[in-house]
Amino acid sequence: MLRLSRKTMYVLEAVLDVACYARPDPVQSKDIAKRQGIPQRYLEGALQHLVRAGILRGVRGPRGGYRLARERRRITVAEIIRLMEGLDGAEEDLADLAGSPLGRAVVQPLWQELHDEMLTRLEGVSVEDLFRQARQAGVVEGIKAPGVAGPQQRGADFDI
């Protein structure tokens, strides 16, 4: 089964947190770390990568933090995943994993095809879509949909 790395999941959660809470003030990394349970030591570096990639914008100063660099609807989940795959050394190259002729000729092409299909599908999922789901599910304080219960417990498995 295809899985997101823990680091990629953290980054997706951080971007969604910024999308939910960066109004009117920017979101500070310590607040993201606390709300999402992301290790602070990892988060700051990941946020800087997102700034360099044009997904987030850093705001300096005592009330500084992070905002989305573009509208929520203009940032896709696939864009974030591709960024992480490009930066994350934990993502091994398929060519390195397929050592046997069967692996190279059959398994590797299949896995690459599934990966490409997943990213194609995720091109159609924006941060706006995730924001709406969070609001509808009532898992984000202050943006709950009417008649929805409070925050729900975070799942432990991040399969796609």
VMD Tcl script that draws the C-alpha trace (Angstrom):
set ca {
  {0.00 0.00 0.00}
  {1.30 3.47 -0.81}
  {2.10 5.49 2.30}
  {3.03 9.04 3.09}
  {6.22 9.46 5.06}
  {5.80 10.90 8.55}
  {7.67 14.04 7.43}
  {5.33 14.54 4.46}
  {2.34 14.11 6.74}
  {3.77 16.71 9.13}
  {4.24 19.17 6.27}
  {0.69 18.64 4.98}
  {-0.65 19.19 8.50}
  {1.47 22.31 8.95}
  {0.25 23.85 5.67}
  {-3.33 23.05 6.59}
  {-2.83 24.52 10.06}
  {-1.56 27.76 8.48}
  {-4.55 27.75 6.12}
  {-6.91 27.41 9.07}
  {-5.36 29.73 11.62}
  {-3.46 32.50 9.76}
  {-6.23 35.08 10.01}
  {-5.73 37.88 10.78}
  {-2.24 37.27 12.24}
  {0.40 34.89 10.88}
  {0.76 31.52 12.58}
  {3.85 30.91 14.70}
  {5.70 27.62 14.33}
  {5.46 26.89 18.06}
  {1.65 27.06 17.80}
  {1.60 24.72 14.80}
  {3.88 22.28 16.64}
  {1.65 22.34 19.72}
  {-1.67 21.96 17.86}
  {-0.48 19.28 15.46}
  {1.99 17.40 17.66}
  {4.86 18.04 15.25}
  {8.38 18.12 16.70}
  {9.52 21.76 16.77}
  {13.07 20.88 15.69}
  {11.78 19.39 12.45}
  {9.01 21.87 11.81}
  {11.04 25.07 11.44}
  {13.25 23.60 8.70}
  {10.23 22.21 6.88}
  {8.47 25.58 7.03}
  {11.54 27.26 5.52}
  {11.45 24.78 2.60}
  {7.80 25.69 2.09}
  {8.71 29.38 2.05}
  {11.46 28.80 -0.54}
  {9.01 26.79 -2.66}
  {6.45 29.62 -2.63}
  {3.83 27.72 -0.65}
  {4.23 29.74 2.56}
  {5.36 33.28 3.22}
  {7.41 34.09 6.30}
  {6.48 37.20 8.29}
  {9.24 38.66 10.47}
  {8.88 40.42 13.78}
  {7.57 39.74 17.28}
  {4.11 38.87 15.92}
  {5.56 37.14 12.89}
  {5.07 33.63 11.67}
  {3.72 32.07 8.50}
  {0.92 32.69 6.02}
  {0.02 30.97 2.80}
  {1.89 32.55 -0.12}
  {-1.08 31.92 -2.42}
  {-4.80 31.34 -2.09}
  {-5.75 27.98 -0.55}
  {-7.37 26.89 -3.80}
  {-4.11 27.44 -5.70}
  {-1.99 25.07 -3.61}
  {-2.43 21.37 -4.33}
  {-1.63 18.39 -2.15}
  {0.40 16.95 -5.04}
  {2.59 20.07 -5.10}
  {3.41 19.64 -1.43}
  {4.11 15.92 -1.80}
  {6.38 16.51 -4.80}
  {8.29 19.12 -2.82}
  {8.82 16.69 0.02}
  {9.87 13.89 -2.31}
  {12.45 16.21 -3.81}
  {13.82 17.26 -0.41}
  {13.34 14.18 1.72}
  {16.26 11.78 1.62}
  {13.99 9.14 3.16}
  {12.22 8.62 -0.15}
  {14.31 5.99 -1.88}
  {14.60 5.92 -5.62}
  {12.63 3.02 -7.09}
  {15.54 2.12 -9.35}
  {17.68 1.47 -6.25}
  {15.05 -0.82 -4.70}
  {14.37 -3.03 -7.70}
  {17.46 -5.23 -7.74}
  {16.19 -8.29 -9.59}
  {15.12 -8.51 -13.23}
  {11.51 -9.11 -12.06}
  {11.69 -6.06 -9.83}
  {13.04 -3.86 -12.61}
  {10.75 -5.17 -15.34}
  {7.49 -5.69 -13.44}
  {7.30 -4.32 -9.89}
  {9.13 -1.01 -10.43}
  {6.98 0.06 -13.42}
  {3.80 -0.90 -11.57}
  {4.80 1.06 -8.47}
  {5.80 4.08 -10.57}
  {2.47 3.95 -12.41}
  {0.53 3.86 -9.13}
  {2.61 6.70 -7.72}
  {1.97 8.81 -10.82}
  {-1.78 8.06 -10.69}
  {-1.89 9.08 -7.03}
  {-0.16 12.39 -7.73}
  {-2.44 13.04 -10.70}
  {-5.44 12.54 -8.46}
  {-3.93 14.75 -5.75}
  {-3.45 17.55 -8.31}
  {-7.22 17.91 -8.03}
  {-7.13 18.26 -4.23}
  {-6.32 21.74 -2.96}
  {-5.57 23.09 0.48}
  {-8.99 24.74 0.18}
  {-10.57 21.28 -0.13}
  {-8.75 20.11 3.01}
  {-9.75 23.32 4.83}
  {-13.40 22.67 4.02}
  {-13.12 19.06 5.23}
  {-11.51 20.23 8.48}
  {-14.26 22.78 9.02}
  {-17.00 20.26 8.22}
  {-15.48 17.66 10.54}
  {-15.15 20.24 13.33}
  {-11.49 19.43 13.95}
  {-10.26 23.02 13.81}
  {-11.06 25.41 16.65}
  {-12.81 28.58 15.61}
  {-13.94 27.44 12.16}
  {-16.42 24.74 13.09}
  {-19.38 24.22 10.82}
  {-22.74 24.81 12.52}
  {-24.03 21.75 14.38}
  {-20.75 19.81 14.24}
  {-19.22 18.23 17.33}
  {-15.82 19.24 18.72}
  {-12.36 18.05 17.68}
  {-11.94 14.37 17.00}
  {-9.00 12.17 17.89}
  {-6.16 12.11 15.39}
  {-5.78 8.90 13.39}
  {-2.50 7.03 13.48}
  {-2.38 5.61 9.96}
  {-1.75 7.83 6.96}
  {-2.39 5.52 4.00}
  {-3.43 6.89 0.64}
}
mol new
graphics top color blue
foreach p $ca { graphics top sphere $p radius 0.5 }
foreach p [lrange $ca 0 end-1] q [lrange $ca 1 end] { graphics top cylinder $p $q radius 0.2 }
display resetview
